[in-house]
Amino acid sequence: MSELLRLENVWAGYGDAVVLEDLSLSLAAGESLALLGRNGMGKTTLLATLMGVTRLRRGRIFFQGQDIAQVPSHRRAQAGLGWVPQERDIFRSLTVEENLTVVARPGEWTLERVYAMFPRLQERRANLGSQLSGGEQQMLAMGRALMLNPKVLLLDEPLEGLAPLIAQELLHIIDRMVSEGRMAVILVEQHARQILPITRRAVVLERGRVVYAGDSAELLRDGTALDRWLGAGATQEGGEAAPARAPAERIPAIEAIQEEHRAIAAILNGLSRVVQDIEDGRLEPDYTLLASMIEYIAEMPDKLHHPKEDQIFALLRTKTHDVDEHLDRLEAEHRDAIHATSRLDRALVSYVQGGAASFPGFRDAVRSYIADEWVHLNTEERHILPAARRLFAANEWDAINADFIRNGDPWSGPDNRYAELFRRITLLAPAPIGVGAAPAH
């Protein structure tokens, strides 16, 4: 088999932290690779580095013979890298069929073939993404990736959090895809005994370094090696996974809100730039990129789970009536947020289905949404946060910070979920995008 993907002496990480150290591996066309390791050993970081959403500090990445180290994330997806991250990125306000068709690219994977691989999706083709179970959402996320007709499919812990029977069904589907050998697959999992039997090769990561690279069947027979590198959970069906690393120290609530604003500002700037470049003919329409940006706007509040209304807004109303008008409008806009992003989703679907003739309608919907969102962000930045800083006592901020921690502030919570989301956002656009506060109006 010819070589399809190669990493040479790759160093990568987040901020000042180095996660991958001098890592090298290769993947042949049609080959299946199990990527194993305990929590925090660099598996997800490796996939994110392949997709260009994690900073490559040193080394080279070759895909189909071309060095893609400096290629933007969306271009890598266009070239044939398909990623199914742990977040199960789907459009919750679109139907199953719309989720699949909005990202479709020409190739062997058609709607009919995806339905044949995932019969449950065909049964639920008219259901919204939000109406699916966790297992069905994972199937839909995988189906969306297949509709891109990738040459390499990257699956990041697809069985995580699923009921045993559903996990077994999904594992059987993955086995069928791998057996066909039409595309290469990198499958990340912690429970080695579930995926080693269905993959040809295995790589084990330990502290960002490769400690094993070889035949999956050989590793499966070596119980001592499995225990040493993966813990007891690797040698027993359904064993306990290694405990996650302790989360970093939480940031104060007020700073978390400002980071949320920076991330939203980044995606709004990026979305605006992409739409303008399409209109000016500098960029070919990339429906996947547009859909991803809109979805991150919709996902941001849920992933953050900020108790703004319950804590900050409610407490502020007891301190002053000077900002009541602003609070009323903000709360109404928060309640309407899902409908606002749903309108963007529908406009994108119309654009995908109608082609260039439908672009003006999509462009206008995007610009209207962005204009409203800038006003919303500016209201919070200029009126609400300053008032809260001025009027809240230290013990009141302590209580609010405690709520942010209790609700799982993702910026520094388990798996650095929010920080990872922000990194993905800022690398989505085809050119550098601003990440500062919303511009003054």
N, C-alpha and C positions, 0 to 999 in steps of 0.2 A: 504493500500500500504506500502511496506517495505521502510525503509529509505535508500536513495542512497548517499546523500551528506550532510555533516554537518560541519559547521564552529563553533568553540568554542572560544569565547573571543579573536577574532583576532584583532591585531594591525598591521598596515602596512602603508608604505609610500615611499617617494622618498627622498634620501639624508637625511637631518635633519628634513624634513617636515613629520609630521604624518597626514595621510589622513583618515584611518579607525581606530576607537577607540572602543575597547572592543566589537566588532561586533560578534553576534551569529545569525545563521539561519540554517534551514535544508530544504532538498528537498527530496521528495519521488520518487520512480521509477514511470515514466510516468506522473509526475506532471508538471503543467505549472505555472510559477511564473513571475509576472510583477515586475521588479525592477525599481522604480521610484525615482525622485528627480530632483532638479534644476541642472544647470551646476555647476560643481565643487564640488558636494556633495559626490563623492566617488563611483559612479556607475561603471565607466570604471575601476577604481582602484580595485574594488572588483573582477571583471572578470579577470583582469590581475593577481591578487593575487591567484585566483583559478588556473590559468594556470601556476603559478610559475615564472612569468616575472616581478613581483613587490616584493620587499623585505618584507618578513613576519618577523616582529619584535618580536611578541609574539602571543601565541595562537596555536590552532591545527586545521588541516583540514583533515576530514575523507572522503574517497571515497570508497564505497562498503566495509565499515568496516575497511579499512586500513588507517593509518596516512600517508598522502602524503606530509606533510609540507616540507620535505627535498628531495622529488622526483623531478628530473629535468623536465623541461617543456615538452620535447618531449616524456618522459615516461608517463606523464599524458595524453597526446594526444593518445598514444598507448593504455592506459588503458580504454579510452572511453570518455574523455572530448573533445568536438569539439567546437572551438571558431571561430566566424566570427567577426573580429574586424571592427572598423569604416573604416579602410583603404581599405577595399575590396581587400584583397590580392589575386591577380590572376596573372597568367603568361601571360603577354601581347604579348609575341612573340610566344605563342603556340595557337593552335586552341582550341575552346570550348571543343571538345571531348578529346583532349590531356590533357587539364587542369583537366578534370574529371578523366580520367583513370590513370594519373600519381600518384595520391594519393589514389587510390582505395584500400580498405581492404575487406576481405570476410565478408559477412553479408547480411542482408535483403535489404540494399540500394545498388542496382545495377545501372548500366548505364541506363537500360531501365526504372527502377522505377523513377530515377531522371528526365529523359526526360518526363515521364508521369506527374510528379509534376510540371515541368517547361517546357511546350511545346515550349516556345520561344527558349530555349537552343537547343532543337532538330532542330528547324528551322535554327539555326545559328551554328550548330555543326562544320561546316568547316571554320567559321570565326575566325580570330585571336582575342585574348582578347582585343587588342588595338582598334578593330573595333566595339566594343560593346558600347551601350549607358550606362549611369550611372545605370539605373535600371537593365539592362541586366547583367552588371558587378556584381551588388549585388546578382542577382539570381545565377550567376556562383559561386560567393564566397560561397553562401549557399549550392549550389550543391556540391562543393568541400568538404565542411565540412560533408555533409551527406554521401559522398562516403567513408569517414573514418569509417562509421557505429558507431557513438558515442552513448553512453548511456545518456549523457547530452549534449544538444546543447546550447551554449552561444551566443546570438545574441545582438551585441552592436549597438543600434540605426540603425537598418537596413533600416528605412524609411527616414533617414536624407538626405536632398538635392534632393529628388526625386520629379518629377512632381506629382501633386495630383492623376491623373488617374493611373500612374505607382505605386505610393505608395499604392493606394487602391487595385490594382491587387496583389501586393506583400503581403499586409496584408491578403488578402483572402487565399493566398497560406500558409502563416504562420498559419492561423486559421485551415486549413485542416491538417497540420502537428500536431498541438497541439491536435486536436480532435481525431486523431488516437490513441494517448496515448501510442505509442510504445517506446517513449523515453521522458526523462524529458527535459524541455525547460526553460531557464532563458532569459527573453526578457527585454532588457533595452530600455526605451523610456522616453522622456520628456512629450509627449502629452498623458496624462493618458486615455482620453476617446477613444483613438484609440485601446489601447491594453487591458484595463481592461475587456471589454466584451468577449475577447477570452482566458483569463487566469483564473485559479482557485483561486490562491492566489496572494497577493500583499505585497511587502515590500517597504516602503518609507525611503530613507536616507536623513538625515539632518546633515550636517557637519560631515560626516563619522560615524554617529550613526543611529541605527534603531529607527524611531519614530512611525512607524506603521508596524504591521505584522498581516495579517488576510485575510479575504475573499475579493476577488476582487469585487464581486457584492456589498458588503456592502460599500466598499470605494467609488465605483462609485456613490452610492446614497447620499454620504455625501459631498455635495458641499462646506460646510464650511471647512472641513478638506482638500479638494483638493485645495481650495484657499490659505489656510494657509501654506501648505507645498510645493505646486507646482506652485502657482501663477495663474493669470487669464487665462493663456494659457491652463491650465489643464481642465477648465470647458467649453471651447468653441472649437468646431471643427476648426482645423487649426489655433488656437490661437498662438500669438507670444511666443516664448520660452524666458525663463529668460536670461538676457544678460550674456555673458561669463565673467569670471573674467579677469581683466586687465592683460596683459602679463607682465612677469617680465622684468627687465631692459635688453636691448640687449647686447650681448657680442661683442667685436670688430671683424671685419671681419677676421683678421689674426688668431685669436683664434678659430673662427668658422671653418676655413679651417683645422687647426690642429686637432680639435675635429672630423671633418669628416675623417681625416686620421687615427685617433685612432680607430674609429668605423670600417672602412674598414679593418684595420690591424687585429682587433678582429675577424671579420668574416672570413678573409683569414686564420688566424691561426686555427680557429675552423674547417673550411672546410678541411684544410690539415690534421688535427688530426683525424677527422671522417673517411676520406678516408683511412688513414693509419691504423686505428683500424679495419676497415672492411677488409682490405687486410691481416692484421695479425690475423684475426679471433677473435679479442677481442670484436667486436661489430657486431650484426646482421644488415644487410642492412636496413636502415630506409629511404625510398625514400621521405617521407614527410619532414624529417629533411633536407636532402640534397636539396630538391627543395626549401624549405624556405630560406636556406642560399644563394642559387644562386639568388633567387628572390630579397633578400634584397640588394645584390650587384647591381642588375639592378635598383632597386628602389632608391638607395641612391642619385644619382645626381638629380633626379626629385624632391625628397622630399626636398633637400637642396636648389636647384635653386641658386647656387652660381654664381654671375656674374664674373667668373674668366676671360674668354676670353674678354668680352666686357669692363671690367674695368681694372683689374690687369694686364693681359697679354698685352692689347693694350697700357696701359700707360707705361709699362716696355719697350716696343719697342721704345718709344720716348726718353727714358732715356739712353739706351745702346744697342749696337749690340752684346755684349759679350754672351748673352744667347739666341740669335735668333735661333740657332740650336736646343736647348732644347725646346723652345717655339713651333717651327714648329712640332717637334715630338709629344709633348704633345697635341697640338690642333688636330693633325691627329688621335691620340689615343682616344681623347674625341669624335670625330666624329664617330669613329668605335666602340664605347663602346657598343651600342645596338646590333651590329653584334657579338661582342665578347661574350656577355652574351647569345645571342641567340644560339651560337655554344655550349655553356655549356648546355643550355636547351635541345638541340637536342641530345647531348651525354647522358644526363640523361634519356631521353625518350628511347633511344636505349638500355641503361642498364636495365631499367624497363621491356622493352619488351623482351630483349634477355636473362635476368638473369645473372648468374655468368659468363657465357662465354663472356659476353659483358663488364664485369667490367674493364679489362685492358684498353679498349678504353676510358671509362669514366675517369678512374684514370689518364691516360696520358693527357686527355683534361683539367682536373682540375689542374694538376701540371704545364702544359704549361701556363694556364691562370694566376695562382698564381705567377709564375716566372715573367711574363710580368708586372703584377700589382705591384710587389715589385719594379721593376725598375722604373715604372711610379711614384710611391709614393716617392721614394728616389730622383728622379729628382726634383720634386716639393719642397721637404724638403731641399735638399742640395744646389740647384741652384736658384730656382725661388723665394721662400719666403725670403731667406737672401738678395737677390738683391733688392727685393721690400722694405724690411725694411730699407736697406741702402740708397736707392735712392729717395724714396717718401717723400715729405714734409708732415708736419702735416695736412695742409688743404686738401691735396690730399687724405690722409687716412680718413679724416672726410667725404669727398664725397663718398668714397668707402663704409665706414660704413653706410652712409645714404642709399646707394643703397641696402645693405644687409637688412636693416630694411624695406625699401620700398618693397622689394621683399618677405618679410615675412620669415626672418631667423627662421627656425623651432626649433632651439636649445632652444630659450626662447620665441618664438612667441606663437600664439594661441594654447592652449591645450598642450603646451610643446611637440609638435609633434616629433621633432628630438630627444629630450632627451628620450622620450618614445621608439622611434625606437632603439636607442642605447642600452637601457636597455634590450629590447627584443633580440637584437643581442647577447649581451654578455652572455645571459642565454640559448642560443639555443643548444650549444654543450653539450655532455654528461659528460664533465670534464671541470674544469676551463680553460679558454683560455686567452692568452695574449692580453692586450689592449694598449700596448705601441706603439711607433713609429716603422715603418718598420725596420727590422734588416739591418745592413750594409752589403753590398756585395763588 
